[in-house]
């Protein structure tokens, strides 16, 4: 699904030199490499504060701790997403309120969110799934009317641009009160281990999140609040700083692959290509098809026989996962989420795809529908 080896070979000299420099400095935790990456990412995103941390899940947890959510508070989250988004809500004793998504973009919208708000709702977590932004301004308007926090889950969409009705273009993760991302190796901007970051334009929130990520302290051994230990190490930071300079190039390569897929699959009955959100660019962390008529398993088997990998993101709605049984009614059903869990199939999309590889994958998909009418 990704080709990290070839990507590494292209930047090997830069990476190896930078890592050796960190090793020589022995500044492994919170060293100059971390500060350099933080400043570079702030500049790239156009945001005042980036707080690096250990992983994307920690980023979400620290964000929720920073806004002062209390046990029993409700947090609205899409049911069609990776578990981490809702997992931290339960971990903090909060109540995840899982909502449906749009059938085309796979993202939540303002109408879906507003319908789920109760007097206990305190926050919304829009997930920019698979690489494109939710339509954020209407969600921000809902949040303002109801005095709610907005914490963007930007783990799959770093580099994407959102264009609001005011005509201003902003990077995803910088629109809500807080944005969170993951630098897991397979992400569009990925390190060679675990890593994450939190973004905000709010000075007070930034200070709180820095403290929480560092055991609740500013001055060593003086702890003002209960915090966690969540740090991005210097080796991962220096790798990320090199890869950040290539991020727009990486996003363009993914888009080129997606456009090739779009052209190959246009007009195939029973197959739906990803729908683009008109207010957002798409950086294609995943290229996700919808396969109709319960033919997904057959298509996946057909591809596998031809050496073409594919993945199902995600096969089970969050509210049907055993871990969330204490938080949801057993009879809960969200029709779009359940349809997607039964129909989605993601194809390889990464920075190192060439014409021959794309042709093999496209031929694998089109031959299934040609031969199985």
N, C-alpha and C positions, 0 to 999 in steps of 0.2 A: 504493500500500500504506500510505502515511502521508500526513498533510496538515500538514506543518510550517508552511506559509504561514499557514493560518487560526489555528493554535495561536499563532504569533508575533503576529498581529494583536491577539489578545486580551490579550497582556501587553506590547505594543509600547512603551507609555510607560515602564513599569518597566525594560524591557531597554535602551531607548535612553538613558535617563537614567543607568543604572548603567554602561553602556559608556563614555559620555562622561566620567563621573567618573573612570574608570580612565585614559582617555586624558589627562585633565587632570593626574592624579597622576603620570604617567609611571612608575609602579611596575608594570611589565609582567611581571616575573618574581618569584615568591615575595613578592608584595606583600600589603597588608592584605586584599584581596579573596580571596586564596587561603586565608589563615588564617581568615577569617570563614566561608567555605564548609566548610573542614575541621571547624571546631567545630560548625557546624550539622548536618553529616552524621554526626558522632560522636553528637550528641544524638538525631538521628532514628533511627539504627541501634541505639543503646544499646551502643556499643562504645567501648573506651578510646582506640583509636588509629586514625585515618584518615591514610594517606599518599597525597596526591594525586600523580599521575604523568601521563605524556604520552598514554597510551592503554591499552586493556585488555590488549593483547598484552604490553606492557612490564610491566604489573602481574603477569601470570603469570610472566614471566621473573625479575623481581626477587624474587618470592616463592620461586621454586625456588633462586635463588642464596642467599637468606637462610638457608634451612634446611640449606645445606651439601651439596647433592646433588653427586655426583662422576660423571664420565664412566663409563658402563656401568651405573649404577644404573637400576633399572626403576621406571617410574611408570605406574600403572594409569589408563587414560583411556577413556571411551566411544568407540566407533568411529562413533557417530551424533552428530556435533556439528560445529561450525565448525572449520576447519583450525587456527586460532590455538591452540586448546587443546593440540593435539599438536605443533604447529610449534615452540613454544618448547622442548619436551622434546628434540626432535632438534637444535635450535640449540645447546643446551648440552652436546651429546654424551651425553645420557641416552638410555635406551631406552624408547620408548613401548610399553606393553603394552595393546593395544586389546581391549576387551571388548564384549559384546553389551548390549542394554538391554531394559527391559520393553516389551512390545508395546503397552500401553495408555498409560502415562505418558511413554514415550520416555526414561526416566531409568534409571541404574544402580541396583541395590540391593545390600544387604550380601552376599547369597548369590553374586551374580555376581562381586563384587569379591573375596571371600575365595577363590573357586575359582581365581583368577588369581595369587594370591600365591606367590612363590618366595623363596628365600633372598636374592635380589638386589633384591627389592622394597623401596623406601624411601618411596614416597609414593603417595597416591590423589588424583585430581582428579575429584570428582563435579561434573557440570555440571547446573545447574538449568535444564533446557532449556525454552524457549518460555514460561517465566514461572512455573513452580512448582518447589518444592523436592523434591529427592530425600528419601527417608525417612532422615534424617541420623543419628539416634541409633544405630541398628544399625550403620551404617557407622563411626561413631566408636568403637563397642564393638570392631569388628573391628580398627580401627587401633590401639586401645590394647593388644589382645591381641598384636598382631604388631609393636608399637613402630614405627608408620608415621606419617608426616606426612599431614595432610589439608588440601588447598588447594582451597577452593570456587571454582568458576568461576561467578560470579554475574552475568555480563554481561547475561543476559536476564531476571533475576528480581528486580532491586532493588525493594524495597517489599513483597515477599511475606513472609508469616509462616509459620514452622514451629512446630508444636506437638508436643513430644516426650512420651514416656511419663511423664515427671516432672510433666507438667501445665504446664510453663513454655513460654511462647511467645517465640520469638526471631526476629529478622529473618534472612533468608537472607544468607549471607556472614559471619555472626558466630558460626557454630557450630563450624566446623573451626578448625585452628590459625591459618589465614590465609584471608581471602576476597578475591577480586579482581573488579573490575567495569570495564566500558567505558562511556564517555559519548558514544559515536558518535551523531550526530544523530538517527538513527531509534530509538535505545533509549528505554525508558520514561522515563528521566531522561537526556536527551541535550543536549549543548552544540551550538555552531554551528561545530564543527571537530572535532578529535580531543581526547580526554581519557580519563583512567582514574583508578582509585584502588585502594588496598590497605587491608584492614581487619585488625586483630588486637587481642586482649586481652592479648597477651604483651609486656611492656615491652621485654625484650631483643630479641625479633624486630622490634619496631617501630623500635628504634634502628638495628638493622642495615639494615633496609629503607630508612630515611631516608638513611643513609649511601650505600647502593648506588645509590639513585636520584640522588644528588648527587655523582657521581664518587668515591664511597668516602670522603668527607670529612665531618667535623663542623665543624672550623675551616678556614677558607679557606686553600688551598694546602698543607694537611697531610693526606695521603691514607693512611688506615689499611688500605684494601682496594681491590681492583679493583672499580670500579663502572661505572655507565652515566650518561648524561645524559638524564633522563626527568622533565620538569617539566610541571605543569599551569599554563598561563599565566593571568594575572590577568583578562583579558577573558573567557576561558571559565569561570573560577571564579565571576565575578560573575553571569554568565548562569545557571550551574548553581544558584547560591544562590537566585535568584528562582524557578527552576523547581522546586527542591526543595520550596518551600512549597506547590506545586500537585501534588506527586507522588501523594498519596493520592487527590485528585480525578481525576487522570489514570488511575490504576489502576481507580477505580470506573467511569469511562467505558468503559474497555476491557472490564471485566467485564460491564457492561450490554449491550454489543454482542455479547459471547460468549453471553450468556444468550438473546439474540434468535436467534442462529444455532442454538443448541441446540434451542430450541422449534420452529424452522422445519424442522430436519432430522431430528427424532425419527421413528423408524420407517421411514426410507427404506432399503430393501434395497440393500446394496452400498455404503453410506456410513456411516462411523463417526466420530462427533464425538469431540473430545478427552476422555480419561478424567481425572478429577480425582484427585490424590493425596490420600487422606483426612487426612494429617498436615499438609497445606499449603494455604494460600490460593493462588489463581492470579491473576497480574497480566497474563496474556495479552500477552506480547510478540509472540507469534504465535498465531493461531487455526488449528490444523492438522488437517485432515480426513485420513482414510484412505479411499481409493477402491479398491474391490475389482474383481476380474475384468479387470484391465489396461485400465480405462476412463479412467484419469487424463488421458491426452493428449486424448481426445475431450472430456472435461468441460472441460479448460482451453481448448480451441479454441472450444467452445460459449460459454464465458464471455467470451473475448476478442471474439467476434463481437458480443457485447452490451455491450462497453465495460467489462467487469468485470475488473480485474487480478487475477492470482494468481501465486504463486511456489512453487517447489519447494525446500524446505530439508530435506534435502540430497540431491542426485541420485546421489552416488557415495560409498560407504563410504570412510573415511579409508585403510583398508588397501589399497584399490584405486587410490589416488592414486599417481602416479609418484614423487612426492617421498618417499614412505615405503617405497619398494621395498627400501632397504637394511635396514629394521627388521623386516620381516614375511616370513613364508613365503608364496610365491606361491600356494600352494594354500589359504590361509586363507579361511574362510568363516564368517560369523556370520549365522544364518538370520533373526533378527528385524531386524537392521540392513539386510540386503539386501531384505527384504520392505518395510520402511519406505521405503527409497530408491526403490523402485518404485511406492509407493502414496500417499505423503503429498502434500498440496496445501494451501497456506496461503492464506487469504482476507484481504482488508484488515481490519485491526482497529487503530483508533487513537482519539485523544482527541476528534476532531471529527466523529464519525459521527452523522448524524441519521436520523430514521425513514425518510425518503425514500430515502436512500442504502442503508440496511440492507435495505429492501424490494426495491430493484433487485438487490442481490447475492443475497438469499435466493431471489427469483423466478428469477434466472439459474440457480442450482443446482437448485432443485426442478423447473424446467421440463425440464432435461436428463433427469432420471430419470423424469419423467412421460411425456416424448415418446419415450424410448428404452428401453422396457421389453423 
